[in-house]
Amino acid sequence: MTTGMVLGKFLPPHLGHAYLIDFARHYADDLTVVVGTLAAETIPGVRRYEWMREMFAGTGTRVVHLDQELPQDPSEHPEFWRLWENALRPLLPQRLDYVFASEQYGWKLAEVLGAQFVQVDIDRSVMPVSGTKVREKPLAHWRYLPPCVRSHFVRRVSVFGPESTGKSTLAKDLAEHFRTIAVPEYARTLIESQQGRIEAADIARIARGQAASEDALARAADRVLFCDTDLLLTTIWSDWLFDDCPDEVTREASRRTYDLTLLTDVDVPWVEDQVRYLPRDRSNFFQRCETVLQAHRRRYVVLRGSWEERFRSAVQAVDALLTSNG
C-alpha cells in the first residue's frame, strides 16, 4: 500500500486545493492532508481545518491539524527543515512514499521526508487560482470556492426596518436581480403557525431559526446574500413588545456582521396583515431602528420613495458594495 501527504495552509481552501488532493488520493492508496496554521493568520486555523474535513469527508482521506508556530521560510531559521520534519513525522505513516504539492518547496520537503515528490499543476494551468488571489478578490474568484468557504466570504446584506415597508418583497427582488438567494423572515413562519400570536418565549426560537436559515443559505448564495431582517431587528422587536430581550439573542445579534444594511422608511401605505402589530407606531419604530444601527456602527442606506425608487437605490448601493469588495 502506498502512502502520500499534502501539506498546505489552505488560506482559504479552493478548488485548486481540491484538485491537488483528489489527484493525490487517486495516486496513493493512503493519503494524509496536513493543515498547517499560525495563530496570526487572517482566517482561524480551526475553521480551515474544519472546512478541509468537511470537503473530504467520506473519501478515506485523513485530515490533521498542525498548529505549531513554525518558521515559514528557510531564511527565518537555520534549522528550518529539521523543525518541519520533527513536526510532521508524528502525523504521518511510518513510511511515506509521496509528497504532493503545487509549489516548488515540494522537492526539498520530499527529500527531507525520504519520499518522492509528485508535482501537480505547478504552473496553475488547470486551476488558475491561489489563496492569495482569493484573499485579495474573493468575489472575482467565486467559482473556485467550495460551498463551505463561500459562506465565509459572501457579502451579507440585511433588509431592515418597520413593518409594511416592503422588506420581504425587496429582498426577493434583489435576490432575483443579482441571481442569488434571499433568507426569508423566520419570525413570520413561526407566528403564522401560531395564528398570529407571539410570546416572550418565542424570541429565542425566532433568533435561532433566523440565524440557522441565514447560515445554511450562505453556502448556496452567489457572492451576495439578502437577509429579510436579522437578529439585531429581533432584539428591537423583543424590547418593543416585551421590554426585554434574552441575553443570548443580544450577544448573537452583536456578534453577527453585515456588509450593508438597507433601512426601509415608512413613507409607503400600511397594508394589514395578521402578523403586523404597529400600524400607528411605524415612525417611532423607524427612529429606533436607525438609532440602534448607528449604535452598532452598521453601514446602512435609507430607502425612501416609491417601490421602484427604493429598488433602484438598493441596487445602486449593492453594486457599489460588490465593486468595492472585489
Secondary structure as GFF3:
##gff-version 3
##sequence-region A 1 326
A	DSSP	beta_strand	3	8	.	.	.	ID=ss1
A	DSSP	alpha_helix	15	27	.	.	.	ID=ss2
A	DSSP	beta_strand	30	36	.	.	.	ID=ss3
A	DSSP	alpha_helix	45	55	.	.	.	ID=ss4
A	DSSP	beta_strand	62	66	.	.	.	ID=ss5
A	DSSP	three_ten_helix	74	76	.	.	.	ID=ss6
A	DSSP	alpha_helix	80	88	.	.	.	ID=ss7
A	DSSP	three_ten_helix	89	91	.	.	.	ID=ss8
A	DSSP	beta_strand	98	101	.	.	.	ID=ss9
A	DSSP	alpha_helix	105	112	.	.	.	ID=ss10
A	DSSP	beta_strand	116	119	.	.	.	ID=ss11
A	DSSP	alpha_helix	131	136	.	.	.	ID=ss12
A	DSSP	three_ten_helix	139	144	.	.	.	ID=ss13
A	DSSP	alpha_helix	147	153	.	.	.	ID=ss14
A	DSSP	beta_strand	155	160	.	.	.	ID=ss15
A	DSSP	alpha_helix	167	177	.	.	.	ID=ss16
A	DSSP	beta_strand	181	183	.	.	.	ID=ss17
A	DSSP	alpha_helix	186	193	.	.	.	ID=ss18
A	DSSP	alpha_helix	202	218	.	.	.	ID=ss19
A	DSSP	beta_strand	224	228	.	.	.	ID=ss20
A	DSSP	alpha_helix	231	242	.	.	.	ID=ss21
A	DSSP	alpha_helix	247	255	.	.	.	ID=ss22
A	DSSP	beta_strand	260	264	.	.	.	ID=ss23
A	DSSP	alpha_helix	282	295	.	.	.	ID=ss24
A	DSSP	beta_strand	300	303	.	.	.	ID=ss25
A	DSSP	alpha_helix	307	324	.	.	.	ID=ss26
###
